[in-house]
Amino acid sequence: MSSMRRTSSIGLALALATSACKESVVEPGAPLDLEETAALFAGIGARMNDTTNVISSSEDGFVGECPLGGLVTGDVEVARGMEEADTLHQELDFTLVAERCGFQSRNLDFTITGNVILNYAFWFVDSLPVKVDGGVKGSVDWQLEDRSGTCGIDLALRQDTGGTFSGTMCGLEVDLSFESFISAGSGGARWSLPGSSTAAALHPPAK
């Protein structure tokens, strides 16, 4: 075999090896299973509730660092509805924008980029929440170890099951607890109402 043919053979082998290596790197791998999806849901909720790594904040939202790198931006819109006697109706939209946001949730290290919106409508009687409606929608690109993919989220809050988010997430039919997304242990998530010192508190629905 001539040196030119040997060189060509070596070059072809290297090209094939490089191509195979590139294909393995971009391989998305298996989608998230139910346990991993629940962990991702809890981690996204934790980013909405986390006030320990805030870089800047205003009455309308915040910018914060994620525990394992990257940023999140939170935008809050609270609208006062009808108020009659001792009953008050309010609506809240919370939009979370993640940029290469890394965090650990249930011993799994995720990195996400995308938008998630929490919609929440609640009715107070004598300042106590008596009825809630809401849901979580959005889409995030995720990475978990050497796997990656896109997770669509379309969940509605159901009170008849004691407060669960039900619907589809990451291609799976799920029922996820309210408390896993908005921790009740800390008294619920709280955001200031625009132009007011009052705070809107999100608590699990009454069973």
C-alpha positions in Angstrom: 0.0 0.0 0.0 1.4 3.4 -1.0 1.9 6.1 1.6 -0.8 8.1 -0.1 -3.3 5.3 0.2 -2.3 4.7 3.8 -2.8 8.4 4.6 -6.2 8.3 2.9 -7.2 5.2 4.9 -6.1 6.8 8.2 -7.9 10.0 7.3 -11.1 8.1 6.6 -10.9 6.2 9.8 -10.4 9.4 11.8 -13.3 11.1 10.0 -15.6 8.1 10.9 -14.5 8.1 14.5 -15.0 11.9 14.8 -18.4 11.6 13.2 -19.4 8.8 15.7 -18.1 10.9 18.6 -20.1 13.9 17.5 -23.3 11.8 17.2 -22.9 10.4 20.7 -22.4 13.9 22.2 -25.6 15.3 20.8 -27.6 12.2 21.4 -30.6 13.4 23.6 -30.9 10.0 25.4 -34.1 8.9 27.2 -36.8 11.3 28.1 -37.5 12.1 31.7 -39.4 9.5 33.6 -42.1 10.2 36.1 -39.8 10.6 39.1 -37.4 12.9 37.2 -40.4 14.9 35.9 -41.6 15.4 39.5 -38.1 16.5 40.6 -38.0 19.0 37.7 -41.4 20.4 38.7 -40.3 20.8 42.3 -37.1 22.5 41.2 -38.9 25.0 39.0 -41.2 25.8 41.9 -38.2 26.3 44.2 -36.8 28.9 41.8 -40.0 30.8 42.0 -39.8 30.8 45.8 -36.1 31.3 46.3 -35.2 34.7 47.7 -31.6 33.8 48.9 -29.8 34.5 45.6 -31.6 37.6 44.4 -29.4 40.1 42.5 -32.0 42.8 42.1 -35.7 43.1 42.8 -38.6 45.5 42.4 -42.3 45.5 43.2 -42.9 43.7 39.8 -40.3 40.9 40.1 -36.7 40.0 40.5 -33.5 38.7 38.9 -31.6 36.0 40.7 -28.7 33.6 40.4 -29.3 29.9 40.3 -27.5 27.6 42.8 -25.5 25.8 40.1 -25.0 28.7 37.7 -27.2 30.7 35.3 -30.0 33.2 35.9 -33.7 33.4 36.5 -36.0 36.4 36.0 -39.3 36.6 37.7 -42.1 38.9 36.6 -45.2 39.3 38.7 -48.6 40.8 37.7 -51.3 41.0 40.4 -54.7 42.3 39.5 -57.3 43.2 42.0 -60.7 41.9 41.1 -64.2 42.6 42.5 -64.4 43.4 46.2 -67.8 43.0 47.9 -68.2 43.3 51.6 -65.7 40.8 53.1 -64.9 39.0 49.8 -62.0 39.9 47.6 -61.0 38.3 44.3 -57.5 38.6 43.0 -55.5 37.2 40.1 -51.8 36.6 39.8 -49.5 35.8 36.9 -46.0 34.8 37.7 -43.6 34.3 34.7 -40.3 32.7 35.3 -37.6 33.0 32.6 -34.6 30.7 33.0 -31.3 31.1 31.2 -28.9 28.1 31.7 -30.3 27.9 35.2 -28.7 25.1 37.2 -30.1 23.6 40.4 -30.4 20.4 42.3 -33.8 18.9 43.0 -34.3 15.6 44.8 -30.6 14.7 44.3 -30.7 15.4 40.5 -28.8 18.2 38.9 -30.8 20.0 36.2 -30.0 22.9 33.9 -32.9 24.6 32.2 -33.6 27.3 29.7 -37.2 28.5 29.0 -40.3 30.1 30.3 -42.8 28.9 32.9 -46.0 30.7 33.8 -48.0 30.2 37.0 -51.5 31.5 36.8 -53.4 31.9 40.0 -56.9 33.3 40.9 -58.1 33.3 44.4 -61.0 34.5 46.6 -60.6 35.7 50.1 -63.2 36.0 52.8 -62.2 37.9 55.8 -58.6 37.8 54.5 -58.6 34.0 54.3 -58.3 32.1 51.0 -61.4 30.1 50.4 -61.3 29.2 46.7 -58.5 29.0 44.2 -58.1 28.4 40.5 -54.8 28.2 38.6 -52.3 26.3 36.5 -48.8 26.1 35.3 -47.9 26.3 31.6 -44.7 26.7 29.6 -41.7 24.9 28.1 -38.1 24.4 29.1 -35.1 22.9 27.5 -33.5 20.6 30.1 -30.2 18.9 30.7 -29.6 16.1 33.2 -26.2 14.5 33.2 -25.5 13.4 29.6 -29.2 13.7 28.5 -31.2 16.6 27.2 -34.6 17.4 25.8 -37.6 19.7 25.8 -40.3 19.6 28.5 -43.7 21.0 27.7 -45.9 21.9 30.8 -49.7 22.1 30.8 -51.1 21.7 34.2 -54.3 22.8 35.9 -54.9 23.1 39.7 -57.5 20.7 41.0 -59.2 21.2 44.3 -61.2 18.1 44.3 -58.1 16.0 44.9 -57.0 18.2 47.8 -54.8 20.5 45.7 -52.8 18.8 42.9 -51.6 20.1 39.5 -52.9 17.6 36.9 -52.3 17.4 33.2 -49.3 16.8 31.0 -45.6 17.5 31.7 -42.6 16.2 29.7 -45.0 14.1 27.6 -46.4 12.3 30.7 -49.8 12.4 32.4 -49.1 13.6 35.9 -50.7 14.5 39.2 -48.3 16.6 41.2 -48.9 18.1 44.6 -49.3 21.8 45.3 -46.9 21.5 48.2 -44.1 20.2 46.0 -44.3 23.3 43.9 -45.1 26.0 46.5 -43.8 25.0 49.9 -46.4 25.2 52.6 -43.6 24.9 55.3 -42.5 28.4 54.7 -46.1 29.8 54.9 -46.5 29.8 51.1 -44.9 31.8 48.4 -45.2 35.6 48.8 -45.0 38.5 46.4 -45.7 42.2 47.0 -48.7 43.7 45.2 -47.6 46.5 42.8 -47.9 49.9 44.4 -48.6 48.4 47.8 -46.9 47.1 50.9 -49.5 44.3 51.0 -48.3 40.8 50.1 -50.2 38.2 48.1 -49.8 34.8 49.8 -50.2 31.5 47.8 -51.3 28.7 50.1 -52.5 25.1 49.3 -56.2 25.0 48.5 -58.5 24.0 51.4 -59.4 20.3 51.2 
